[in-house]
Amino acid sequence: FYTPEFHQGHHKYYKANFGLFMPIFDHLCGTYREYKIPGPEKQPLLPQKQQNFVFIGHNGGLGHLLTCPEFSVYNAYDSYRQTWLPIQVEFLIAAMISFASSLFTKSYKVSRYLVDERYVGRVICILRTPMDYMNKKRYSAINKDIIDLMEREYKACGTRYFGLGNLNKMKQLNDGGKEIVSMIKEHDFLKDKNIRTWTGDSLTSASIYHQIVSIPNLTKLFYIGASGKIGTAVTDLLVKRNIQIMVYSKYMKTTHPNIKITENLSDMAGYRHVLIGKIMNPKVYQNAMRIIKKTGTKVETKFLLDYTVPFMPLQLGKDIQHMQVGVLRVGAKEDSSRPVLRGHFDVCFGFDEGHIYPCHAGCILNMLEKKETDETGDIDVSEVLRLWKVARSVGLQNRPTPVPVD
């Protein structure tokens, strides 16, 4: 009979137990190999309710919902699945599903994962969708949802360490997590529980910076989204390497000799490499390309390197490669053959198995280091460089781009 142990034997030995539904053929062909799941005496189990860290996520739209394993286990590692519907309609449908779900549950939980064989982490999403984050009137309610989740998880599991995912740390929402820290200090229950709040943005900055400086002979860069806190940290590091940066912004001001500002997106045509750190309507890019074509400007652009979440591909011409950056590959630690992470740390994030966003990984590193300070607000550039060394020591490295960037 086919059993879970039989199939796990295939993953253990690889050259045995091939039959997915009919093990009889393995017996007939001599490829059967007995496998027993190690018992607690050989593989000690961590406590059932152990949960050292929670990464607080949210819904990213209908395309995000379609990657949930409840719809299909085969979708769990798919990229953001945009339908033929306009993105505004997708967001509306996701908001309706979220509202209906809120009548039965307060959050969406993914299975726990193992950190360094000692700790347990988990991704828990509050029931909020992009439409909530577009409406300032809902900001106080979103922040309250985050605080309520922290209280529930502390009461249930004693969890003290929390990471804020993507939109849950927007500057407009809570000043990069700083308002969440203030709310905790004033909360009747949480104020004396030593709760720690992290954004993980230091490691995100490190990932982006090292991905950019790995480009051979890079001397100049066009940057969209450089005025944010990650963009500020990355820019500060890049100009120290004497890289010339053209920033697309209507609000940013600077006197640095290596940084210039433009309000015309069409100026990107003069740059081979464009770094994207801000989500914009695809029509803005399309309009810029029309202006470039209309003026007869030579297009030098070859690579759009995008670290926005979720990553949604742009089609700006067959000669322009739009690629996601800012994703880490989880490999073996320097002092071990085992990876630092095992389990469902990578489900429903829109990338392949065995990968992780650096903001998520940065929070995990904070937990491993037992960081007893909050990581919110502006980014400490010196911490960016230090944390990258720590990340590499535990087997984390930037995922290679689909095609070489030169």
N, C-alpha and C positions, 0 to 999 in steps of 0.2 A: 504494500500500500504506500501511496505517496504521503509523506509527512513533512512538516517544516524542517525537521532535523535532516531528512534526506536531501533537501535542496540546499540547506546550509552546508552540507558536506561538499557540495559542488563548489561553493564559494571558498571553502577551506582548502580543498585539494586541487580544484580547477580541472584536473584530468580525470575526474570521476563524477558519477551521479548526474549524467547529462539529461536524463528523461525528466521533462517538466510535468507530465501528467501520467506517464506509464513507465514506472521504474523497472518493469519486467525486462525491458530491452537492455538495461544496464546489467541485469543478472545474466541474460543470455549472451551478451557480448563481452562479459568480463570486466566491465568498467564500474561495477558497484563497489563502494567502499563504505564501511560502517562509520558513522559519525555520531557522537553523543555530545549534546550541549553540556559544557562544564557546569557542575553544580556549584552552589554557594561556597563550598569548602575549597574549591579550586579557583573560583572566580568570585571573590567577595563582592556582594552587592552594596551599593550605597543606600542609605535610608530612603524609604519610599517617598517621603515628603521633603527630602533635601532639595533646596532650590536657592542657590547662592546669588544668582543674578538673573534679572529680567530685562530684556530689550523690548521697549514699548513701541510697537509699530502702529500702523493704520492702513486702511484700504487705499490703494492707488488708482481705483477706477474699475470699470468692468473688465478691462484686460488683466487686472490683477486678480479679480475673483475667479477668472477662468483658469488660473494656475493653481487654485486650491485643490488638494487631493480629494476633497469631498466630491468634486465634480468628476475627476478622473485622476488616478494615481500617476498616469502617464504624463499629466500636464505639470506636475510639481516642479520640474526643472526647465519649463519652457520660458522663452523670453516673453516680454509683455505682449499679450495677444490682443492687438487692436482689431476690432471688427470692421465691417463695411459702414457702420453707423458713424455719423459725425461725433467727434470727441465729446461735445457738449451733451449729446443724447446718451452716450455711454456713461458720463458722470451722473446724469439724472437717474438712469436705471440703477447704478450702483448705490446712489443715495436712497432710493426706494427700498432696495434689498436690505440696506443697513438699518433703515427705520423699522422694517418688519422684523429683522433679527433682534433689535433692541427690546422687543416685547417679550422675548424669551431668554435672552442672555445679556450679559454686560460686557463681554469681551470674546475674542476668538483666540484660542490657545493652540500652539503647535507643540508637538511632543518635545520632551526635555532632551537636552544633549549633554555630553560629557566633556569637561574641560580638564585637560592634563591628568586624566584618570582620577581626579580628586574632587572636583567641583561639578556642580550641575547648573546649567543655564537654560533659559527658555525664552522664546519669542511669544509675546502676548500683544495682540492688537486691540486697541480701543475701537469701538464701532463708529468710526468717523471716516468720511470719504472726501475726495478733493473739493466737493462743493461746500463742505463745512469750513475748510481752510480758506475759501474764497470770500467768506462772509464774516466781516469783523464782528458782527453782533453775536456770533457763536464762539468767539475766542475764549471768553470767560468760562463757558460751559465745557469747552475742550480741555482747558487747563484743569478744571474740576474733575473731569473724567480721568485725567492722568493721576491726580492726587488720590482719587478714590481707588484706582487700581493699585497704587502703592500701598494704601492702607489694607486692602483686601489681601494682597500677597504677603505683607508682613504678618498679618494675623494668621494666615493659613500656613505659611512656611518659614516665617522669620526672615524673609528676604530684606536685605538692607541696600543692596547695590542695584541701581536702575540706570539703563541707557535710554536716551531719547532718539527715536528714529526719524530721519528726514523732516517731514512737515511738523512733527511734534516739538521741534526746536527752532522754528522760524523766528526771526527777529521781531516781526510784526506780532506774532502770537505771544511769546513770552521772553523776548530779548535773549534769544539763544539759550534758554533754560534758566536764566537768572531769576525770573519771576517764579518759576517752580520751586527753586531753593527758598525764596522768601515765603512762599505759601506753606512750605513744610515747616519752617521755623515758627509760623503762626498757627499751625494746625494743632488742635487740642490733643490728638492722639499721637501724631508723628513727630512732634517737636523735640522729644527727648529720646528718639529711637535711633539716632545716628545714621539716618538715611543719607545715602550718597547719590548724587545725580550727575550723570556724565553725558556728554554729546558725542565723544569719540572723534571730534573734528581735528584733533592734533594728528591722528594717524591718517585721516583722509588727506590732510594737507601734505603729509610726508609721502603718501602714495602718489599723489598727483605730481608733486615736485620731482620725485625720483623718476617718474615715467617721462616727464618732459626733458630732464637733463640727460636722459639716456639716448636722446635723439642725436645722431652724429652731426657734428659741425653746426649745431643750432646757434644762430646769432640774433634772430628776431622772431617775434610771436605776436599774433593777434589774439586778444583775450576778451571773451564775452562773459561778464559776471565777475570781474576782478574786484568790484567794490564790496562784495560780501566778505565775511570774516575769513573764510577759506581762501578766497581770492586774494585778500590782503596778505595773508601769511605766505601763500605761494609766490606772489609778486615780490614780496620783500626778499625771499630767498633767491629768486631768479635774477633780480637786478644785481645782487652781490656777485653773480657770475658774469656780469657785464652783458646780459641779454637785453636787447632792446624790445620794449613791449608797447604795442598800440592797444589801448583799452577802449572798448565800445561802451560808453556810458553817457547818460545825460546829467548825472549828478556828481560824479567823482571829480575831485580836484587834486592836483599834485604839482610839486615843483621839482620832482626828481628828474635829473637829466636823461635817465634811461626810460622814462615813461611818458608817453603822449596820449592825449584823449581825443576821441572822435565821436560824433553823434551820428555818423553815416556808416551803416553796416556794410555798404558797398565797398568801403575802404579795405575790407578783408581780402579783396581780389589781389592786393599787392603782397600777400603773405602766403607762403607755402603751408604753414601750420597755423591752425585756428583752434584755440582751446575754449571749450564751452562749459561754463559753470552756472548757467542760468537758463531755465526753461522759458522759451518764447514760442509764440504761435508760428507754426511753419510758414504761414503767409508772409511773415516779416522777412524770412530768408528768401522766399520766392520773389518778393518785391525787390529785395536787394539785387538778386540775380538779374532781374529784368532791367534794373538801372545800369548794371554793369554791361549787359549786352547792348543796351540802347546807346550808351556812351562809347562803345567800342573799346572798353578797357581790357587790357590783356589779363587773363585770369591765371595767376600763379598758384592759386590754392589747390592743394592736393589732399590734405588731411584735415578732417574735422575730428578733434579729440574731445569727447563729450563725457563729463562725469555727473551729469544731471540724473535724477532718479524720479520716475522710471525712465529708462533709456528708450526713446522712440525714434527709429531711424528716419533720417531726412534724405530726400532724393533731390540733389542739386546738380546732377550731371554725372555722366558715366566716368569722368576723369577725377571726380572728387570722392574720396573714401570717408564715410562717416562711421566712426568706430567708438565703442564704449571704452573708457579708461576708468581708473579708480575702482578696480575689482581685484581682490587678492586671491591667490591660489594657496590652499592649505596643504603644505607638505610636511615631511618628517622634521622633527626638531633636530638641532645640531648634535645633541647628546643622546639621541634615541632614534629607533626606526619607526616609532609611532608618531602620528600627527598629534598636535595639541588639542584638536577638536574631533569628536566622533559623535555621530547622531544627526538629528534634524536641525542643524544650525543654518542650513542652506536651502530649506524648502520655501517655495513661493516668493523668491526674491528676483526671479527673472533671469537667472544665469545657471550654468551647468553645475552638477553635483561637485562638491569639494571646493567651492569658492565662497567668498564672503565679502560683504562691503567693509571697507576699512573703518567706518564709523562704528559698526557693530564689533569688529575685531578690536578696535581701540578700547572700547568699554570692557571687553573681556580681559585685555592686558592690564587695565586698571584693577580689575578684580584679582588677577594673579599677583599683582604687586601689592595688593591690600591697600590701595590708595584711599586714604581717609580724608580727602578733600574733594570738593566738587570740581567738575570740569565743565564750566559754562562760560558764556560771554566770549570775550576776545581770546585769541590763540597765542600762546607763548611759543615763539619761533624756536627757542632753544629746546623746548620740550618736543617739538616736531622732529628734530634731528635725533634726539636721544631715543625717542620711542620707536623710530624706524630701526635702530640697531636691535632693540628688544624684539621687535616683530620678526626680524630676520633670524634671530637666535632660536625662535620657536617654530620656524619653518614657514613663515608667511612671506610671500613675495608677489610682486605685481604679475597679474595674468598677462601673457604675451598678447599683443594685438593680432587680429586675424591675418593681416599682411604687415610686413616690416615697414616701420615708419622711418624715412630717411630725409 
